Amino acid sequence: MTAGIRARLDRIGTDGKYVMVPMDHGITLGAVDGLVDIESTIDAVTRGGADSVLTQKGIAPRVHPNKNGAGYLVHLNASTTIGPDSNDKRMTGTVKEAVRAGADAVSFHINVGSKYEREQVEELAEVTDDADDYGMPVLAMAYARGPGVDEHDAESLGHAVRLAEEVGADLVKTAYSGDAESFERVVESTAKPVIIAGGEPEGDRATLDAVRGAMDAGAAGVSMGRSIFQHDDPEAIARAVAAVVHDGRSAEEALREAELTVEA
């Protein structure tokens, strides 16, 4: 790992752990709640303890004045929910453009098991090669998705995260398998740090239980979007997630400290 990659990883995390809030959903879903006034959302989640935020390159001017010193990632591919196939992620930017946008790292989404896997793997390989020239870390969002693929199966997720490392990623995001025991298999599949996605919001306790389980399994943190940026109190839920990731709190302790309702 080069000095530049190491330094930039430090900017998007804290002591090798990561609380990341992706807000690139405007391409996928449109200007949904939490993204219309993205400036206020970025301010809230970074005040709450998010180490970094992530958007597409065009949103960069709205990010920098509001991120309170947090790190910044630019995402390099996308699709929409109204298009013919949301698994068909297409390039939306380059590493060079991310540098111009002031990014500390770039991210790229691949769907392992989809009919687009071949192209996405080739494109991720190109991104990691380009990023190496700039000393830029690459986060691979490596999901197990496609016909007949269980998106939460630990073996499939382990294959996805190992593929990401093999192609050159520095950090890997994937879905949570549902429990700490099975997620250990995912984490053990790669020498790179693994962070979990948030997925569909299911309530504060469920969110924090998943974070706690992933951390117990050896994960390096989270990259949670809608569960945080669409929350009634984004600052509070970011604070609670950060308490679990960085301070080792239980889900219940984190909820109490963030003054969120402790569900029965």
Contacts in CASP RR format, 6 or more apart in sequence:
PFRMAT RR
TARGET T0000
AUTHOR 0000-0000-0000
METHOD contacts of the structure
MODEL  1
MTAGIRARLDRIGTDGKYVMVPMDHGITLGAVDGLVDIESTIDAVTRGGA
DSVLTQKGIAPRVHPNKNGAGYLVHLNASTTIGPDSNDKRMTGTVKEAVR
AGADAVSFHINVGSKYEREQVEELAEVTDDADDYGMPVLAMAYARGPGVD
EHDAESLGHAVRLAEEVGADLVKTAYSGDAESFERVVESTAKPVIIAGGE
PEGDRATLDAVRGAMDAGAAGVSMGRSIFQHDDPEAIARAVAAVVHDGRS
AEEALREAELTVEA
1 170 0 8 1.000
2 132 0 8 1.000
2 135 0 8 1.000
4 135 0 8 1.000
5 135 0 8 1.000
5 136 0 8 1.000
5 137 0 8 1.000
5 170 0 8 1.000
8 104 0 8 1.000
8 105 0 8 1.000
8 135 0 8 1.000
8 136 0 8 1.000
8 137 0 8 1.000
9 16 0 8 1.000
9 105 0 8 1.000
9 137 0 8 1.000
9 170 0 8 1.000
9 171 0 8 1.000
10 16 0 8 1.000
11 52 0 8 1.000
11 71 0 8 1.000
11 104 0 8 1.000
11 105 0 8 1.000
12 18 0 8 1.000
12 20 0 8 1.000
12 51 0 8 1.000
12 52 0 8 1.000
12 71 0 8 1.000
12 72 0 8 1.000
12 73 0 8 1.000
12 104 0 8 1.000
12 105 0 8 1.000
12 137 0 8 1.000
13 19 0 8 1.000
13 20 0 8 1.000
13 51 0 8 1.000
13 52 0 8 1.000
13 71 0 8 1.000
14 51 0 8 1.000
14 246 0 8 1.000
15 246 0 8 1.000
16 193 0 8 1.000
16 220 0 8 1.000
17 51 0 8 1.000
17 220 0 8 1.000
17 221 0 8 1.000
17 245 0 8 1.000
17 246 0 8 1.000
18 51 0 8 1.000
18 52 0 8 1.000
18 171 0 8 1.000
18 193 0 8 1.000
18 195 0 8 1.000
18 220 0 8 1.000
18 221 0 8 1.000
18 222 0 8 1.000
18 223 0 8 1.000
18 245 0 8 1.000
19 49 0 8 1.000
19 50 0 8 1.000
19 51 0 8 1.000
19 52 0 8 1.000
19 221 0 8 1.000
19 222 0 8 1.000
19 238 0 8 1.000
19 241 0 8 1.000
19 242 0 8 1.000
19 245 0 8 1.000
19 246 0 8 1.000
20 50 0 8 1.000
20 51 0 8 1.000
20 52 0 8 1.000
20 53 0 8 1.000
20 54 0 8 1.000
20 73 0 8 1.000
20 195 0 8 1.000
20 221 0 8 1.000
20 222 0 8 1.000
20 223 0 8 1.000
20 224 0 8 1.000
21 45 0 8 1.000
21 50 0 8 1.000
21 52 0 8 1.000
21 53 0 8 1.000
21 54 0 8 1.000
21 223 0 8 1.000
21 224 0 8 1.000
21 225 0 8 1.000
21 228 0 8 1.000
21 229 0 8 1.000
21 238 0 8 1.000
22 53 0 8 1.000
22 54 0 8 1.000
22 55 0 8 1.000
22 73 0 8 1.000
22 75 0 8 1.000
22 107 0 8 1.000
22 223 0 8 1.000
22 224 0 8 1.000
22 225 0 8 1.000
23 35 0 8 1.000
23 38 0 8 1.000
23 41 0 8 1.000
23 42 0 8 1.000
23 53 0 8 1.000
23 54 0 8 1.000
23 55 0 8 1.000
23 59 0 8 1.000
23 225 0 8 1.000
23 229 0 8 1.000
24 54 0 8 1.000
24 55 0 8 1.000
24 56 0 8 1.000
24 59 0 8 1.000
24 75 0 8 1.000
24 78 0 8 1.000
25 32 0 8 1.000
25 35 0 8 1.000
25 225 0 8 1.000
25 226 0 8 1.000
26 32 0 8 1.000
26 35 0 8 1.000
26 56 0 8 1.000
27 56 0 8 1.000
27 78 0 8 1.000
27 79 0 8 1.000
27 80 0 8 1.000
27 92 0 8 1.000
28 78 0 8 1.000
28 79 0 8 1.000
28 80 0 8 1.000
28 81 0 8 1.000
28 86 0 8 1.000
29 80 0 8 1.000
29 81 0 8 1.000
32 230 0 8 1.000
33 230 0 8 1.000
34 41 0 8 1.000
34 229 0 8 1.000
34 230 0 8 1.000
34 234 0 8 1.000
35 41 0 8 1.000
35 229 0 8 1.000
38 55 0 8 1.000
38 59 0 8 1.000
38 62 0 8 1.000
38 63 0 8 1.000
39 62 0 8 1.000
39 65 0 8 1.000
39 66 0 8 1.000
40 66 0 8 1.000
41 229 0 8 1.000
41 234 0 8 1.000
42 53 0 8 1.000
42 62 0 8 1.000
42 63 0 8 1.000
42 66 0 8 1.000
42 67 0 8 1.000
43 66 0 8 1.000
43 67 0 8 1.000
43 68 0 8 1.000
44 234 0 8 1.000
44 235 0 8 1.000
44 238 0 8 1.000
45 53 0 8 1.000
45 228 0 8 1.000
45 229 0 8 1.000
45 234 0 8 1.000
45 235 0 8 1.000
45 238 0 8 1.000
46 53 0 8 1.000
46 66 0 8 1.000
46 67 0 8 1.000
46 68 0 8 1.000
46 69 0 8 1.000
46 70 0 8 1.000
46 238 0 8 1.000
47 68 0 8 1.000
47 235 0 8 1.000
47 238 0 8 1.000
48 235 0 8 1.000
48 236 0 8 1.000
48 238 0 8 1.000
48 239 0 8 1.000
48 242 0 8 1.000
49 70 0 8 1.000
49 238 0 8 1.000
49 239 0 8 1.000
49 242 0 8 1.000
50 70 0 8 1.000
50 228 0 8 1.000
50 238 0 8 1.000
50 242 0 8 1.000
51 70 0 8 1.000
51 71 0 8 1.000
51 242 0 8 1.000
52 70 0 8 1.000
52 71 0 8 1.000
52 72 0 8 1.000
52 73 0 8 1.000
52 104 0 8 1.000
52 105 0 8 1.000
53 63 0 8 1.000
53 67 0 8 1.000
53 70 0 8 1.000
53 71 0 8 1.000
53 72 0 8 1.000
53 73 0 8 1.000
54 72 0 8 1.000
54 73 0 8 1.000
54 74 0 8 1.000
54 75 0 8 1.000
54 107 0 8 1.000
54 223 0 8 1.000
55 62 0 8 1.000
55 63 0 8 1.000
55 72 0 8 1.000
55 73 0 8 1.000
55 74 0 8 1.000
55 75 0 8 1.000
56 74 0 8 1.000
56 75 0 8 1.000
56 78 0 8 1.000
56 92 0 8 1.000
57 74 0 8 1.000
57 92 0 8 1.000
57 93 0 8 1.000
57 97 0 8 1.000
57 98 0 8 1.000
57 101 0 8 1.000
58 101 0 8 1.000
60 72 0 8 1.000
60 74 0 8 1.000
60 101 0 8 1.000
60 102 0 8 1.000
60 103 0 8 1.000
63 72 0 8 1.000
64 72 0 8 1.000
64 102 0 8 1.000
71 104 0 8 1.000
72 102 0 8 1.000
72 103 0 8 1.000
72 104 0 8 1.000
72 105 0 8 1.000
73 103 0 8 1.000
73 104 0 8 1.000
73 105 0 8 1.000
73 106 0 8 1.000
73 107 0 8 1.000
73 139 0 8 1.000
74 93 0 8 1.000
74 97 0 8 1.000
74 98 0 8 1.000
74 101 0 8 1.000
74 102 0 8 1.000
74 103 0 8 1.000
74 105 0 8 1.000
74 106 0 8 1.000
74 107 0 8 1.000
75 92 0 8 1.000
75 106 0 8 1.000
75 107 0 8 1.000
75 108 0 8 1.000
75 109 0 8 1.000
76 91 0 8 1.000
76 92 0 8 1.000
76 93 0 8 1.000
76 94 0 8 1.000
76 95 0 8 1.000
76 98 0 8 1.000
76 106 0 8 1.000
76 107 0 8 1.000
76 108 0 8 1.000
76 127 0 8 1.000
77 89 0 8 1.000
77 90 0 8 1.000
77 91 0 8 1.000
77 92 0 8 1.000
77 93 0 8 1.000
77 108 0 8 1.000
77 109 0 8 1.000
77 120 0 8 1.000
77 123 0 8 1.000
78 89 0 8 1.000
78 90 0 8 1.000
78 92 0 8 1.000
78 109 0 8 1.000
79 85 0 8 1.000
79 86 0 8 1.000
79 87 0 8 1.000
79 88 0 8 1.000
79 89 0 8 1.000
79 90 0 8 1.000
80 86 0 8 1.000
85 116 0 8 1.000
87 111 0 8 1.000
87 114 0 8 1.000
87 115 0 8 1.000
87 116 0 8 1.000
87 145 0 8 1.000
87 146 0 8 1.000
88 116 0 8 1.000
89 109 0 8 1.000
89 110 0 8 1.000
89 111 0 8 1.000
89 116 0 8 1.000
89 120 0 8 1.000
91 123 0 8 1.000
94 130 0 8 1.000
95 106 0 8 1.000
95 127 0 8 1.000
95 130 0 8 1.000
95 131 0 8 1.000
95 133 0 8 1.000
95 134 0 8 1.000
95 136 0 8 1.000
96 130 0 8 1.000
96 134 0 8 1.000
98 106 0 8 1.000
98 136 0 8 1.000
99 134 0 8 1.000
99 136 0 8 1.000
103 136 0 8 1.000
104 137 0 8 1.000
105 136 0 8 1.000
105 137 0 8 1.000
105 138 0 8 1.000
105 139 0 8 1.000
105 170 0 8 1.000
105 171 0 8 1.000
106 127 0 8 1.000
106 131 0 8 1.000
106 136 0 8 1.000
106 137 0 8 1.000
106 138 0 8 1.000
106 139 0 8 1.000
107 138 0 8 1.000
107 139 0 8 1.000
107 140 0 8 1.000
107 141 0 8 1.000
107 173 0 8 1.000
108 123 0 8 1.000
108 124 0 8 1.000
108 127 0 8 1.000
108 138 0 8 1.000
108 139 0 8 1.000
108 140 0 8 1.000
108 141 0 8 1.000
109 120 0 8 1.000
109 141 0 8 1.000
109 143 0 8 1.000
110 117 0 8 1.000
110 120 0 8 1.000
110 121 0 8 1.000
110 124 0 8 1.000
110 140 0 8 1.000
110 141 0 8 1.000
110 142 0 8 1.000
110 143 0 8 1.000
110 160 0 8 1.000
110 163 0 8 1.000
110 164 0 8 1.000
111 117 0 8 1.000
111 120 0 8 1.000
111 143 0 8 1.000
111 145 0 8 1.000
111 146 0 8 1.000
112 142 0 8 1.000
112 143 0 8 1.000
112 144 0 8 1.000
112 145 0 8 1.000
112 149 0 8 1.000
112 156 0 8 1.000
112 159 0 8 1.000
112 160 0 8 1.000
112 163 0 8 1.000
113 144 0 8 1.000
113 145 0 8 1.000
113 146 0 8 1.000
113 147 0 8 1.000
113 149 0 8 1.000
114 120 0 8 1.000
114 145 0 8 1.000
114 146 0 8 1.000
114 147 0 8 1.000
114 149 0 8 1.000
115 146 0 8 1.000
115 147 0 8 1.000
121 163 0 8 1.000
121 167 0 8 1.000
124 138 0 8 1.000
124 140 0 8 1.000
124 164 0 8 1.000
124 167 0 8 1.000
124 168 0 8 1.000
124 169 0 8 1.000
125 167 0 8 1.000
125 168 0 8 1.000
127 138 0 8 1.000
128 138 0 8 1.000
128 167 0 8 1.000
128 168 0 8 1.000
128 169 0 8 1.000
131 137 0 8 1.000
131 138 0 8 1.000
137 170 0 8 1.000
137 171 0 8 1.000
138 168 0 8 1.000
138 169 0 8 1.000
138 170 0 8 1.000
138 171 0 8 1.000
139 169 0 8 1.000
139 170 0 8 1.000
139 171 0 8 1.000
139 172 0 8 1.000
139 173 0 8 1.000
139 223 0 8 1.000
140 164 0 8 1.000
140 167 0 8 1.000
140 168 0 8 1.000
140 169 0 8 1.000
140 171 0 8 1.000
140 172 0 8 1.000
140 173 0 8 1.000
141 173 0 8 1.000
141 174 0 8 1.000
141 197 0 8 1.000
141 223 0 8 1.000
142 160 0 8 1.000
142 161 0 8 1.000
142 163 0 8 1.000
142 164 0 8 1.000
142 169 0 8 1.000
142 172 0 8 1.000
142 173 0 8 1.000
142 174 0 8 1.000
143 151 0 8 1.000
143 160 0 8 1.000
143 174 0 8 1.000
143 175 0 8 1.000
143 197 0 8 1.000
144 150 0 8 1.000
144 151 0 8 1.000
144 153 0 8 1.000
144 156 0 8 1.000
144 157 0 8 1.000
144 158 0 8 1.000
144 159 0 8 1.000
144 160 0 8 1.000
144 174 0 8 1.000
144 175 0 8 1.000
145 151 0 8 1.000
149 156 0 8 1.000
150 156 0 8 1.000
151 175 0 8 1.000
152 175 0 8 1.000
152 176 0 8 1.000
152 177 0 8 1.000
152 178 0 8 1.000
153 177 0 8 1.000
154 177 0 8 1.000
154 182 0 8 1.000
154 183 0 8 1.000
154 185 0 8 1.000
154 186 0 8 1.000
155 185 0 8 1.000
157 174 0 8 1.000
157 175 0 8 1.000
157 177 0 8 1.000
157 186 0 8 1.000
157 189 0 8 1.000
158 174 0 8 1.000
158 185 0 8 1.000
158 186 0 8 1.000
158 189 0 8 1.000
158 190 0 8 1.000
159 189 0 8 1.000
160 174 0 8 1.000
161 172 0 8 1.000
161 174 0 8 1.000
161 186 0 8 1.000
161 189 0 8 1.000
161 190 0 8 1.000
161 192 0 8 1.000
161 194 0 8 1.000
162 189 0 8 1.000
162 190 0 8 1.000
164 172 0 8 1.000
164 190 0 8 1.000
164 192 0 8 1.000
165 172 0 8 1.000
165 190 0 8 1.000
165 191 0 8 1.000
165 192 0 8 1.000
169 192 0 8 1.000
170 192 0 8 1.000
171 192 0 8 1.000
171 193 0 8 1.000
171 195 0 8 1.000
171 220 0 8 1.000
172 190 0 8 1.000
172 192 0 8 1.000
172 193 0 8 1.000
172 194 0 8 1.000
172 195 0 8 1.000
173 194 0 8 1.000
173 195 0 8 1.000
173 196 0 8 1.000
173 197 0 8 1.000
173 223 0 8 1.000
174 186 0 8 1.000
174 194 0 8 1.000
174 196 0 8 1.000
174 197 0 8 1.000
175 196 0 8 1.000
175 197 0 8 1.000
175 199 0 8 1.000
176 183 0 8 1.000
176 196 0 8 1.000
176 197 0 8 1.000
176 198 0 8 1.000
176 210 0 8 1.000
176 213 0 8 1.000
176 214 0 8 1.000
177 183 0 8 1.000
177 185 0 8 1.000
177 186 0 8 1.000
178 210 0 8 1.000
179 213 0 8 1.000
180 213 0 8 1.000
180 214 0 8 1.000
180 216 0 8 1.000
180 217 0 8 1.000
181 217 0 8 1.000
183 196 0 8 1.000
183 213 0 8 1.000
183 214 0 8 1.000
183 217 0 8 1.000
183 218 0 8 1.000
183 219 0 8 1.000
184 217 0 8 1.000
184 218 0 8 1.000
186 194 0 8 1.000
186 217 0 8 1.000
187 194 0 8 1.000
187 217 0 8 1.000
187 218 0 8 1.000
187 219 0 8 1.000
193 219 0 8 1.000
193 220 0 8 1.000
193 221 0 8 1.000
194 218 0 8 1.000
194 219 0 8 1.000
194 220 0 8 1.000
195 219 0 8 1.000
195 220 0 8 1.000
195 221 0 8 1.000
195 222 0 8 1.000
195 223 0 8 1.000
196 210 0 8 1.000
196 211 0 8 1.000
196 214 0 8 1.000
196 219 0 8 1.000
196 221 0 8 1.000
196 222 0 8 1.000
196 223 0 8 1.000
196 224 0 8 1.000
197 222 0 8 1.000
197 223 0 8 1.000
197 224 0 8 1.000
198 207 0 8 1.000
198 210 0 8 1.000
198 222 0 8 1.000
198 223 0 8 1.000
198 224 0 8 1.000
198 225 0 8 1.000
198 226 0 8 1.000
198 227 0 8 1.000
199 224 0 8 1.000
199 225 0 8 1.000
199 226 0 8 1.000
199 227 0 8 1.000
200 226 0 8 1.000
201 207 0 8 1.000
201 226 0 8 1.000
201 227 0 8 1.000
201 230 0 8 1.000
201 231 0 8 1.000
202 227 0 8 1.000
203 227 0 8 1.000
203 263 0 8 1.000
204 231 0 8 1.000
204 237 0 8 1.000
204 240 0 8 1.000
204 255 0 8 1.000
204 260 0 8 1.000
204 261 0 8 1.000
204 263 0 8 1.000
205 251 0 8 1.000
205 255 0 8 1.000
205 262 0 8 1.000
205 263 0 8 1.000
207 224 0 8 1.000
207 227 0 8 1.000
207 237 0 8 1.000
207 241 0 8 1.000
208 240 0 8 1.000
208 241 0 8 1.000
208 244 0 8 1.000
208 251 0 8 1.000
208 254 0 8 1.000
208 255 0 8 1.000
209 251 0 8 1.000
211 221 0 8 1.000
211 222 0 8 1.000
211 224 0 8 1.000
211 241 0 8 1.000
211 244 0 8 1.000
211 245 0 8 1.000
211 251 0 8 1.000
212 244 0 8 1.000
212 250 0 8 1.000
212 251 0 8 1.000
213 219 0 8 1.000
214 221 0 8 1.000
214 222 0 8 1.000
215 221 0 8 1.000
215 244 0 8 1.000
215 245 0 8 1.000
215 248 0 8 1.000
221 245 0 8 1.000
222 241 0 8 1.000
222 245 0 8 1.000
224 241 0 8 1.000
227 237 0 8 1.000
228 234 0 8 1.000
228 237 0 8 1.000
228 238 0 8 1.000
228 241 0 8 1.000
231 237 0 8 1.000
233 260 0 8 1.000
236 258 0 8 1.000
236 259 0 8 1.000
236 260 0 8 1.000
237 258 0 8 1.000
237 260 0 8 1.000
239 257 0 8 1.000
239 258 0 8 1.000
240 254 0 8 1.000
240 255 0 8 1.000
240 257 0 8 1.000
240 258 0 8 1.000
240 260 0 8 1.000
241 254 0 8 1.000
243 249 0 8 1.000
243 253 0 8 1.000
243 254 0 8 1.000
243 257 0 8 1.000
243 258 0 8 1.000
244 250 0 8 1.000
244 251 0 8 1.000
244 254 0 8 1.000
249 257 0 8 1.000
252 262 0 8 1.000
255 261 0 8 1.000
255 262 0 8 1.000
255 263 0 8 1.000
256 262 0 8 1.000
END
